[in-house]
């Protein structure tokens, strides 16, 4: 399984960014897909995840601001990030599990004025 993340970049506080993760296989085979982030000197943390059935989970720090979704036709999992804060600055990784963990290559999100 290969996961290719795209999107990210620089945004001002209060702004928006969108991330997309393209999978090399049909995403319907994955029980769950998610986005993690890792800020410098911090551990990688779960941001949001979505199950095959469409149930979602969000970290408290992003609840109400971020939205995870999936597109079965494009085999992508997306993360819409609104009302961005400087503390959202991190490298964002998409993730799934199919017998083992699979990670995308990471994409930088920087929130700064």
C-alpha positions as CSV (number, residue, x, y, z in Angstrom):
1,X,0.0,0.0,0.0
2,X,1.3,3.4,-0.9
3,X,-0.2,6.6,0.5
4,X,0.6,9.9,-1.3
5,X,-0.2,13.1,0.7
6,X,-0.7,16.4,-0.9
7,X,-1.8,19.9,0.1
8,X,-0.5,21.8,3.0
9,X,1.6,24.9,2.9
10,X,1.5,28.2,4.6
11,X,-1.7,29.8,6.0
12,X,-2.4,32.8,8.3
13,X,-4.1,32.3,11.6
14,X,-7.8,31.9,11.0
15,X,-7.2,30.6,7.5
16,X,-7.9,27.3,5.8
17,X,-5.9,24.5,4.1
18,X,-6.9,21.2,2.6
19,X,-4.9,18.0,2.7
20,X,-5.5,15.0,0.5
21,X,-4.1,11.4,0.7
22,X,-4.3,9.2,-2.3
23,X,-4.1,5.4,-1.7
24,X,-2.7,2.9,-4.2
25,X,-5.5,0.5,-3.4
26,X,-9.3,0.9,-3.0
27,X,-9.9,2.6,0.3
28,X,-12.9,0.4,0.9
29,X,-10.5,-2.4,2.0
30,X,-9.3,-0.3,5.0
31,X,-11.2,-0.4,8.2
32,X,-9.9,3.0,9.2
33,X,-7.8,5.8,7.7
34,X,-6.5,8.8,9.5
35,X,-4.4,11.9,9.7
36,X,-1.7,12.4,12.3
37,X,0.6,15.3,12.9
38,X,4.0,15.8,14.5
39,X,5.4,19.1,15.6
40,X,9.1,19.6,16.3
41,X,10.2,17.8,19.5
42,X,6.7,16.4,19.9
43,X,5.3,12.9,19.4
44,X,3.2,12.0,16.5
45,X,-0.5,12.5,17.5
46,X,-3.8,11.4,16.0
47,X,-5.7,14.3,14.5
48,X,-8.7,12.6,12.9
49,X,-9.7,9.3,11.5
50,X,-12.6,7.8,9.5
51,X,-13.8,4.3,9.4
52,X,-15.0,2.2,6.5
53,X,-18.5,2.9,7.7
54,X,-17.9,6.6,7.8
55,X,-17.7,7.1,11.5
56,X,-15.3,9.9,12.4
57,X,-13.1,10.8,15.4
58,X,-11.4,14.1,16.1
59,X,-8.8,15.1,18.6
60,X,-10.2,17.7,21.0
61,X,-7.8,20.3,19.8
62,X,-9.2,20.2,16.2
63,X,-12.9,19.4,16.9
64,X,-15.2,21.8,15.2
65,X,-12.4,23.1,13.0
66,X,-11.2,20.1,11.0
67,X,-13.3,17.8,8.8
68,X,-12.1,14.4,7.6
69,X,-13.8,12.8,4.6
70,X,-13.2,10.2,2.0
71,X,-13.8,9.7,-1.7
72,X,-14.2,6.1,-2.8
73,X,-14.1,7.0,-6.5
74,X,-10.8,8.8,-6.2
75,X,-9.5,6.5,-3.4
76,X,-8.6,9.6,-1.3
77,X,-9.0,10.6,2.3
78,X,-9.1,14.4,2.8
79,X,-8.7,16.7,5.7
80,X,-10.3,20.2,5.5
81,X,-8.7,22.5,8.1
82,X,-10.4,25.7,9.0
83,X,-9.8,28.4,11.6
84,X,-6.2,27.4,11.7
85,X,-4.1,28.3,14.7
86,X,-0.3,28.6,15.0
87,X,-0.3,25.4,17.2
88,X,-1.6,23.5,14.2
89,X,1.8,23.9,12.6
90,X,3.3,20.4,12.1
91,X,4.1,17.8,9.5
92,X,0.9,15.9,8.7
93,X,0.8,12.2,7.9
94,X,-1.9,10.1,6.5
95,X,-2.1,6.6,7.9
96,X,-3.9,3.3,7.5
97,X,-3.5,-0.3,8.7
98,X,-3.7,-3.5,6.7
99,X,-1.8,-6.1,8.6
100,X,0.8,-3.5,9.3
101,X,1.0,0.3,9.5
102,X,1.2,2.4,6.3
103,X,2.2,6.0,6.4
104,X,2.3,8.7,3.8
105,X,5.4,10.8,3.3
106,X,4.2,13.8,5.3
107,X,3.3,17.3,4.3
108,X,4.2,20.5,6.1
109,X,1.5,22.8,7.4
110,X,2.7,26.1,8.7
111,X,0.3,28.6,10.4
112,X,1.9,32.0,10.8
113,X,1.2,35.6,10.3
